[in-house]
Amino acid sequence: MLSALLWLPALGAAVVGFLPGNMNTTKLRSVASVFAAAVFLLNILLLTQFDTTNSGLQFQEYLPWIPQLGLSYNLGVDGLSLPLLVLTGFLTLLVIYGTGEGIARPQLYYAMILLINAGVAGALMSQNLLLFVLFYELELIPFYLLIAIWGGKKREYAAMKFLIYTAISGLLVLAGFLGVAWLSGSLNFDYSAITTQDLSLKTQLILLTIVLVGLGIKIPLVPLHTWLPDAYVEASPATAILLGGVLAKLGTYGLIRFGLQMFPETWSIVAPSLAIIGTVSVMYGALTAIAQKDIKRMVAYSSIGHMGYILVACAAGTKLALIGAVGQMVSHGLILALLFYLVGIIETKAGTRDLDVLNGLMNPLRGLPTASSLLVLGGMASAGIPGLVGFIAEFLVFQGSFSKFPIPTLLCILASGLTAVYFVILLNRTCFGKLDNATAYYPAVKFAENMPALVLAGIIFFLGVQPVWLLKWSESTTTAIAATLPVERIAGIAIVEQFEK
């Protein structure tokens, strides 16, 4: 089944890419949608067969590939990767369905989206370090093309900046993995065969730092974030959804899988620093978002802040914090997808993203009432209002992190209040007020155009009132991962003292 999740979208990319050139855009989108829907249904089937009481890998597949290099075709999923796998399949289907019929070069466009799905799914399922890096880098060229071809006015600059940063990210992660394998004397890169226990704490710390910097670029975290605003803003709404909802999750997933889980002892040394970096990212994202005039750039900076919550939770490493981190990954992907999709509708219908120009979109006759109402819901979810999916994820992160890092947690709670500030600014200026009678006659938004946003809003609300459907898949796995860390922070202090000696 896991191979089908990997190769079906790859096959779809090949089929769409080599279809006759005279096929119209609607038919191409239908073909791409069929493949994306099949992948998503396989994800749902995987959910129904997943054993939530089993903390280990399930549905494993193994084939030797290049044993001389330690590379094997080793796939598996657990409670950490499964929710992100389903999120990837869902957002891919939503992006393809929500793409307008006037898209240029549709064959290449849909082929790249399906190829991204294959690459991200492969990375989430990979249980071999080299295989993970292979898929980790596979989506680099498709994303580059999506930004460079279908992006905004500065798309070439944004695409090249994205390419350079993410290429460096992959090289650093690869260097860390090679160092772990070679220094531990292992010729096998299978995750189950890799151990860092025999390495000195100094060596572990160097290798962990290399891996964390590489993953920090992909997330991204301050100060490694500078590619994000340009890429998100210049990318089309569909590409921005995939960048924030799918690509960034490879970084946070790797943070737990290849940071916390592979270096449990050394993690206690770097955890305080990571908590500080996460808090800085949260505060920076919130404060910078407040200062923006472009609503798309505002949402982009808000993403930096919300990813910082995940780092703080991972640094704490408690059961509640880790399950909250997984919940935050999923909720962030859903909320960001809703916000970027609605920003795309507003830009298409109103012709601008400028807060100083937009006004009165809630007008029921000449405005964009449905899109504006959904934008209000998206802003409330991002601000962590109870009853929506953002609340439960952030609440678990704060509750699980407070016992380990009380001051960073309190600052993150303060930043969540700042989230409400910039979304109130956004909603007050765009949705409310009086329309300009001379210019504001916006085209109506068809029901089919609103459908992806309505589906996202429904899921955000449902998971907010029934959070067990979000959290139950990860509970056993995150509990097992938390058990590998020192129970008390004093254990981490002892490790630091030993390292200093």
C-alpha positions as CSV (number, residue, x, y, z in Angstrom):
1,M,0.0,0.0,0.0
2,L,2.8,2.4,0.8
3,S,4.4,1.9,-2.6
4,A,1.0,2.8,-4.2
5,L,1.1,6.1,-2.3
6,L,4.5,6.8,-3.7
7,W,4.2,5.6,-7.3
8,L,0.6,6.4,-8.1
9,P,1.2,10.2,-8.0
10,A,4.5,9.7,-9.9
11,L,2.6,7.7,-12.5
12,G,0.0,10.5,-12.6
13,A,2.7,13.1,-13.2
14,A,4.0,11.0,-16.2
15,V,0.5,10.4,-17.6
16,V,-0.4,14.1,-17.4
17,G,2.9,15.2,-18.7
18,F,2.7,13.0,-21.8
19,L,-0.9,13.4,-22.7
20,P,-1.6,14.9,-26.2
21,G,-0.8,18.5,-26.4
22,N,-4.2,19.5,-27.8
23,M,-6.1,18.3,-24.7
24,N,-7.9,21.3,-23.1
25,T,-7.2,22.5,-19.5
26,T,-10.5,21.1,-18.1
27,K,-9.7,17.6,-19.2
28,L,-6.1,17.8,-17.9
29,R,-7.4,19.0,-14.5
30,S,-9.9,16.1,-14.5
31,V,-7.1,13.6,-15.1
32,A,-4.9,15.1,-12.5
33,S,-7.8,15.2,-10.0
34,V,-8.5,11.5,-10.6
35,F,-4.9,10.6,-9.6
36,A,-4.9,12.9,-6.6
37,A,-8.3,11.6,-5.5
38,A,-7.0,8.0,-5.8
39,V,-4.0,8.9,-3.6
40,F,-6.2,10.6,-1.0
41,L,-8.6,7.6,-0.9
42,L,-5.5,5.4,-0.3
43,N,-4.6,7.6,2.6
44,I,-8.0,7.3,4.1
45,L,-7.8,3.5,3.6
46,L,-4.5,3.6,5.5
47,L,-6.1,5.5,8.3
48,T,-8.8,2.8,8.7
49,Q,-6.2,0.0,8.9
50,F,-3.8,1.9,11.2
51,D,-3.5,0.4,14.7
52,T,-3.5,3.4,17.0
53,T,-2.2,1.3,20.0
54,N,1.0,0.4,18.1
55,S,3.7,3.0,18.6
56,G,6.1,1.4,16.1
57,L,6.2,1.3,12.3
58,Q,3.4,-0.3,10.4
59,F,2.8,-1.4,6.7
60,Q,6.6,-1.8,6.3
61,E,8.0,-2.6,2.9
62,Y,11.7,-3.5,2.3
63,L,13.7,-4.2,-0.7
64,P,17.5,-4.0,-1.1
65,W,18.5,-1.4,-3.6
66,I,22.2,-0.5,-3.5
67,P,23.6,-2.4,-0.5
68,Q,27.2,-1.3,-1.3
69,L,26.1,2.3,-0.3
70,G,23.7,1.2,2.5
71,L,20.7,2.4,0.4
72,S,17.5,0.3,0.6
73,Y,13.9,0.8,-0.4
74,N,12.6,0.8,3.2
75,L,9.2,2.3,3.8
76,G,7.0,2.5,6.9
77,V,4.6,4.8,8.7
78,D,3.8,5.5,12.4
79,G,1.8,8.0,14.3
80,L,4.3,10.8,13.5
81,S,4.2,10.4,9.7
82,L,0.6,9.2,9.1
83,P,-1.2,12.5,9.9
84,L,1.2,14.4,7.7
85,L,0.9,11.9,4.9
86,V,-2.9,12.3,4.9
87,L,-2.5,16.1,5.0
88,T,-0.3,16.0,2.0
89,G,-2.7,13.9,0.0
90,F,-5.6,16.1,0.9
91,L,-3.9,19.4,0.1
92,T,-2.7,18.1,-3.2
93,L,-6.3,17.2,-4.2
94,L,-7.5,20.6,-3.0
95,V,-4.9,22.5,-4.9
96,I,-5.6,20.7,-8.2
97,Y,-9.3,21.1,-7.8
98,G,-9.0,24.7,-6.9
99,T,-6.8,25.7,-9.9
100,G,-8.6,27.9,-12.4
101,E,-9.1,26.8,-16.0
102,G,-7.0,29.6,-17.4
103,I,-3.7,28.2,-16.0
104,A,-0.8,28.5,-18.5
105,R,1.1,25.3,-19.5
106,P,-1.3,23.1,-17.6
107,Q,0.4,19.8,-18.4
108,L,3.6,20.8,-16.7
109,Y,1.7,22.5,-13.9
110,Y,-0.3,19.5,-12.9
111,A,2.6,17.1,-13.4
112,M,4.8,19.1,-11.0
113,I,2.1,19.1,-8.3
114,L,1.7,15.3,-8.5
115,L,5.5,14.9,-8.5
116,I,5.6,17.0,-5.3
117,N,3.0,14.7,-3.7
118,A,5.2,11.7,-4.6
119,G,8.4,13.3,-3.2
120,V,6.9,14.5,0.1
121,A,5.1,11.1,0.6
122,G,8.3,9.3,-0.1
123,A,10.2,11.4,2.5
124,L,7.5,10.8,5.1
125,M,7.5,7.1,4.6
126,S,11.3,6.6,4.2
127,Q,13.0,4.5,6.8
128,N,16.5,4.8,5.2
129,L,18.4,8.0,5.7
130,L,19.7,8.2,2.2
131,L,16.2,7.4,0.8
132,F,14.8,10.2,2.9
133,V,17.4,12.7,1.5
134,L,16.6,11.6,-2.0
135,F,12.9,12.3,-1.6
136,Y,13.7,15.4,0.6
137,E,15.4,17.0,-2.5
138,L,13.1,15.5,-5.1
139,E,10.5,18.3,-4.7
140,L,13.1,21.1,-5.1
141,I,12.9,21.4,-8.9
142,P,9.1,21.1,-9.1
143,F,8.7,23.9,-6.6
144,Y,11.3,26.0,-8.4
145,L,9.4,25.6,-11.6
146,L,6.1,26.4,-10.0
147,I,7.4,29.6,-8.5
148,A,9.5,30.6,-11.6
149,I,6.8,30.0,-14.2
150,W,3.5,30.7,-12.4
151,G,4.7,33.2,-9.8
152,G,4.4,37.0,-9.5
153,K,6.6,39.9,-10.9
154,K,9.7,38.9,-8.9
155,R,9.2,35.2,-9.5
156,E,12.7,34.6,-10.9
157,Y,14.4,36.1,-7.9
158,A,12.1,34.3,-5.4
159,A,12.5,30.9,-7.2
160,M,16.3,31.2,-7.3
161,K,16.5,32.2,-3.7
162,F,14.3,29.2,-2.8
163,L,16.5,26.9,-4.9
164,I,19.7,28.0,-3.2
165,Y,18.4,27.8,0.3
166,T,16.7,24.4,0.0
167,A,19.7,22.9,-1.8
168,I,21.9,24.0,1.1
169,S,19.3,22.5,3.4
170,G,19.5,19.1,1.7
171,L,23.3,19.1,1.6
172,L,23.5,19.8,5.4
173,V,21.1,17.1,6.2
174,L,23.0,14.7,4.0
175,A,26.3,15.7,5.6
176,G,24.8,15.0,9.0
177,F,23.5,11.6,8.0
178,L,26.8,10.6,6.4
179,G,28.7,11.7,9.5
180,V,26.4,9.6,11.8
181,A,26.8,6.5,9.7
182,W,30.5,6.7,9.1
183,L,31.6,7.8,12.6
184,S,29.4,5.0,14.1
185,G,31.0,2.5,11.8
186,S,27.8,1.5,10.1
187,L,27.5,0.6,6.4
188,N,23.8,0.5,6.6
189,F,21.7,3.7,6.4
190,D,18.5,2.0,7.5
191,Y,17.0,4.1,10.4
192,S,16.6,1.0,12.6
193,A,20.3,0.2,12.2
194,I,21.6,3.7,13.0
195,T,22.6,4.5,16.6
196,T,24.4,7.5,18.1
197,Q,25.0,6.0,21.5
198,D,28.6,5.0,20.8
199,L,29.6,8.5,19.7
200,S,31.0,11.0,22.1
201,L,28.7,13.8,23.2
202,K,30.8,16.4,21.4
203,T,30.6,14.5,18.1
204,Q,26.8,14.0,18.6
205,L,26.4,17.7,19.3
206,I,28.3,18.7,16.1
207,L,26.3,16.2,14.0
208,L,23.0,17.2,15.5
209,T,23.7,20.9,14.9
210,I,24.4,20.3,11.2
211,V,21.1,18.4,10.9
212,L,19.2,21.0,12.8
213,V,20.5,23.9,10.7
214,G,19.6,22.0,7.5
215,L,16.0,21.3,8.8
216,G,15.7,24.8,10.2
217,I,16.1,26.2,6.7
218,K,13.3,24.0,5.4
219,I,10.9,24.9,8.3
220,P,12.0,27.8,8.3
221,L,13.2,29.2,11.6
222,V,14.6,32.7,12.3
223,P,17.3,33.6,11.2
224,L,17.2,31.0,8.4
225,H,13.8,32.2,7.1
226,T,14.7,34.9,4.6
227,W,13.7,32.8,1.6
228,L,10.1,32.3,2.9
229,P,8.5,35.8,2.5
230,D,9.7,36.1,-1.1
231,A,8.8,32.6,-2.1
232,Y,5.3,32.6,-0.5
233,V,4.4,36.1,-1.8
234,E,5.6,35.6,-5.4
235,A,4.2,32.0,-5.6
236,S,0.7,31.5,-6.8
237,P,-1.9,30.7,-4.0
238,A,-1.8,27.0,-4.9
239,T,2.0,26.9,-4.7
240,A,2.0,28.8,-1.5
241,I,-0.4,26.3,0.0
242,L,1.9,23.5,-0.9
243,L,5.0,25.4,0.4
244,G,3.5,26.1,3.8
245,G,1.1,23.1,4.2
246,V,3.3,20.4,2.8
247,L,7.0,21.3,2.2
248,A,7.6,23.0,5.6
249,K,6.3,19.9,7.4
250,L,9.2,17.9,6.1
251,G,11.4,20.2,8.3
252,T,9.3,19.8,11.5
253,Y,8.9,16.0,10.8
254,G,12.7,15.7,10.5
255,L,13.1,17.7,13.6
256,I,11.4,15.0,15.7
257,R,12.5,12.0,13.6
258,F,16.1,12.8,13.0
259,G,16.8,15.2,15.8
260,L,15.0,14.4,18.9
261,Q,14.6,10.6,18.2
262,M,18.0,10.0,16.8
263,F,20.0,12.1,19.3
264,P,17.9,11.7,22.6
265,E,20.9,12.4,25.0
266,T,22.3,15.4,23.1
267,W,18.8,16.8,22.6
268,S,18.8,17.8,26.3
269,I,21.9,19.9,25.7
270,V,20.4,21.9,22.8
271,A,16.8,22.0,24.0
272,P,17.1,25.3,25.9
273,S,18.7,27.0,22.9
274,L,16.0,25.6,20.6
275,A,13.3,26.8,22.9
276,I,14.8,30.3,22.7
277,I,15.0,30.2,18.9
278,G,11.5,28.9,18.7
279,T,10.3,31.8,20.9
280,V,12.2,34.3,18.8
281,S,10.6,32.9,15.6
282,V,7.1,33.2,17.2
283,M,7.6,36.7,18.4
284,Y,9.3,37.8,15.2
285,G,6.6,36.3,13.0
286,A,3.8,38.0,14.9
287,L,5.4,41.4,15.2
288,T,6.5,41.5,11.5
289,A,3.0,40.4,10.4
290,I,1.5,43.4,12.2
291,A,3.6,45.7,10.1
292,Q,2.6,44.4,6.7
293,K,0.4,46.1,4.2
294,D,0.2,43.1,1.8
295,I,-2.3,40.5,3.1
296,K,-0.4,37.7,1.5
297,R,2.9,38.7,3.1
298,M,1.1,39.1,6.4
299,V,-0.1,35.4,6.2
300,A,3.5,34.4,5.2
301,Y,5.0,36.0,8.3
302,S,2.3,34.5,10.5
303,S,3.4,31.1,9.2
304,I,6.9,31.7,10.6
305,G,5.4,32.4,14.0
306,H,3.2,29.3,14.1
307,M,6.1,27.0,13.1
308,G,8.0,28.4,16.1
309,Y,5.4,26.8,18.4
310,I,6.4,23.4,17.0
311,L,10.1,24.0,17.8
312,V,9.3,25.0,21.4
313,A,7.2,21.9,21.8
314,C,9.9,19.7,20.4
315,A,12.5,21.3,22.7
316,A,10.3,20.5,25.7
317,G,9.9,16.9,24.6
318,T,7.1,16.0,26.9
319,K,4.2,13.7,25.9
320,L,1.7,16.6,25.7
321,A,4.1,18.8,23.9
322,L,5.0,16.3,21.2
323,I,1.4,15.3,20.5
324,G,0.6,19.1,20.4
325,A,3.5,19.5,17.9
326,V,2.0,17.0,15.6
327,G,-1.4,18.5,16.0
328,Q,0.1,22.0,15.3
329,M,1.7,20.7,12.1
330,V,-1.7,19.5,10.8
331,S,-3.7,22.5,12.0
332,H,-1.1,24.9,10.6
333,G,-1.3,23.2,7.2
334,L,-5.1,23.4,7.1
335,I,-5.4,27.0,8.4
336,L,-2.6,28.3,6.1
337,A,-4.2,26.5,3.1
338,L,-7.5,28.3,3.9
339,L,-5.9,31.7,4.3
340,F,-3.8,31.5,1.1
341,Y,-6.7,30.2,-0.9
342,L,-8.9,33.1,0.2
343,V,-6.2,35.6,-0.4
344,G,-6.0,34.2,-3.9
345,I,-9.7,34.7,-4.4
346,I,-9.6,38.3,-3.1
347,E,-6.6,39.1,-5.3
348,T,-8.3,37.6,-8.4
349,K,-11.6,39.4,-7.8
350,A,-10.4,42.7,-6.4
351,G,-7.2,43.0,-8.3
352,T,-5.1,43.9,-5.2
353,R,-3.7,42.6,-1.9
354,D,-3.1,46.0,-0.4
355,L,-4.7,46.7,3.0
356,D,-4.8,50.4,2.2
357,V,-7.0,49.7,-0.9
358,L,-9.2,46.8,0.1
359,N,-12.3,47.6,2.1
360,G,-15.9,46.5,2.7
361,L,-15.6,43.0,1.2
362,M,-18.3,41.8,3.5
363,N,-20.8,43.8,1.5
364,P,-23.5,41.2,0.6
365,L,-24.4,42.7,-2.8
366,R,-21.2,44.0,-4.4
367,G,-18.5,42.5,-2.2
368,L,-17.2,39.0,-1.5
369,P,-19.3,38.0,1.4
370,T,-18.6,34.2,1.5
371,A,-14.9,34.6,1.1
372,S,-14.9,37.4,3.7
373,S,-16.8,35.2,6.2
374,L,-14.4,32.3,5.7
375,L,-11.5,34.7,6.1
376,V,-12.9,35.7,9.5
377,L,-13.1,32.0,10.4
378,G,-9.5,31.4,9.2
379,G,-8.3,34.3,11.2
380,M,-10.0,33.1,14.4
381,A,-8.6,29.6,13.9
382,S,-5.1,31.0,13.4
383,A,-5.5,33.1,16.6
384,G,-6.4,29.9,18.5
385,I,-10.0,30.7,19.3
386,P,-11.7,27.7,21.2
387,G,-13.8,25.5,19.0
388,L,-11.4,25.6,16.1
389,V,-8.5,23.3,15.3
390,G,-5.8,25.9,16.1
391,F,-6.9,26.1,19.7
392,I,-6.4,22.5,20.8
393,A,-3.0,22.2,19.1
394,E,-1.6,25.4,20.7
395,F,-3.2,24.5,24.1
396,L,-1.4,21.2,24.1
397,V,1.9,22.8,23.0
398,F,1.6,25.4,25.8
399,Q,0.5,22.9,28.5
400,G,3.2,20.4,27.6
401,S,6.0,23.0,27.3
402,F,5.4,25.1,30.4
403,S,6.9,22.6,32.9
404,K,10.2,22.6,31.0
405,F,10.4,26.1,29.7
406,P,8.0,28.4,31.5
407,I,9.3,31.8,30.2
408,P,9.5,30.8,26.5
409,T,6.0,29.3,26.9
410,L,4.6,32.5,28.4
411,L,6.1,34.5,25.6
412,C,4.6,32.2,23.1
413,I,1.2,32.7,24.8
414,L,1.7,36.4,24.5
415,A,2.5,36.0,20.8
416,S,-0.7,34.1,20.3
417,G,-2.5,37.3,21.5
418,L,-0.5,39.3,18.9
419,T,-1.8,36.8,16.3
420,A,-5.3,38.1,17.1
421,V,-4.0,41.7,16.7
422,Y,-2.8,41.4,13.2
423,F,-5.7,39.3,12.1
424,V,-8.1,41.9,13.5
425,I,-6.2,44.5,11.5
426,L,-6.5,42.4,8.4
427,L,-10.2,41.7,8.9
428,N,-11.1,45.2,9.9
429,R,-9.5,46.7,6.8
430,T,-10.5,44.2,4.2
431,C,-13.9,42.8,5.3
432,F,-15.6,45.8,7.0
433,G,-16.1,49.4,6.2
434,K,-17.8,50.9,3.1
435,L,-17.1,50.0,-0.5
436,D,-16.0,52.6,-3.0
437,N,-19.1,53.1,-5.1
438,A,-17.1,54.1,-8.2
439,T,-14.8,51.1,-8.4
440,A,-16.0,48.3,-6.2
441,Y,-18.2,46.0,-8.4
442,Y,-16.4,42.7,-7.8
443,P,-17.2,39.7,-9.9
444,A,-19.3,37.1,-8.1
445,V,-17.4,34.1,-6.7
446,K,-18.9,30.9,-8.0
447,F,-19.8,28.1,-5.6
448,A,-17.2,25.8,-7.3
449,E,-14.6,28.5,-6.5
450,N,-15.6,28.6,-2.8
451,M,-15.9,24.9,-2.5
452,P,-12.2,24.2,-1.4
453,A,-12.4,26.9,1.2
454,L,-15.7,25.6,2.5
455,V,-14.3,22.1,2.8
456,L,-11.2,23.4,4.7
457,A,-13.5,25.5,7.0
458,G,-15.6,22.4,7.7
459,I,-12.6,20.3,8.6
460,I,-11.1,23.1,10.8
461,F,-14.4,23.3,12.7
462,F,-14.9,19.6,13.0
463,L,-11.4,18.9,14.3
464,G,-11.8,21.8,16.7
465,V,-14.9,20.3,18.4
466,Q,-13.7,16.7,17.9
467,P,-9.9,16.9,18.5
468,V,-9.6,13.2,19.2
469,W,-9.8,12.7,15.4
470,L,-6.7,14.8,15.1
471,L,-4.7,13.4,18.0
472,K,-5.5,9.7,18.4
473,W,-3.3,8.7,15.5
474,S,-0.2,10.1,17.1
475,E,-0.6,9.5,20.8
476,S,1.1,6.1,21.1
477,T,4.1,7.2,18.9
478,T,4.7,10.5,20.6
479,T,4.4,8.9,24.0
480,A,7.1,6.4,23.0
481,I,9.4,9.1,21.6
482,A,9.0,11.2,24.8
483,A,10.0,8.1,26.8
484,T,13.4,8.1,25.2
485,L,14.3,11.5,26.6
486,P,15.6,12.2,30.2
487,V,12.6,12.2,32.5
488,E,13.9,15.2,34.5
489,R,15.6,18.3,33.2
490,I,18.3,17.7,35.8
491,A,19.4,14.7,33.8
492,G,20.0,17.1,30.9
493,I,22.1,19.2,33.3
494,A,24.2,16.2,34.2
495,I,24.8,15.5,30.6
496,V,26.0,19.0,30.0
497,E,28.4,18.7,32.9
498,Q,29.7,15.5,31.6
499,F,30.1,17.1,28.1
500,E,32.1,20.0,29.6
501,K,34.5,17.7,31.4
